[in-house]
């Protein structure tokens, strides 16, 4: 990321790592929405220390540069900050589907 110039939000997917995805950003918005498939309502408040922990419940994860694209799926959103890297990897209860 140090070698890139300008504003960007990037998502990388590789055939060498088919069950993984990497995302990063600088100067452009990038949001990670999380929805537990068992949740009945989309409450906006949450404890983010447990937000992404594996509790055995299946989850849907959404990456977007536009919050309005996430609203129909979930209101639980983490804002990715400049320089942060998101690494999503399949695990039990999480199905990766691009």
Buried (B, 14 or more C-beta within 10 A) or exposed (E): EEEEEEEEBEBEEEEEEEEBBBBBBBEEEBBBBBBBEEBEEBEEEEEEEEEBEEEEEEBBBBBBEEEEEBEEBBBBBBEBEEEBEBEBEEEEEBEBEE
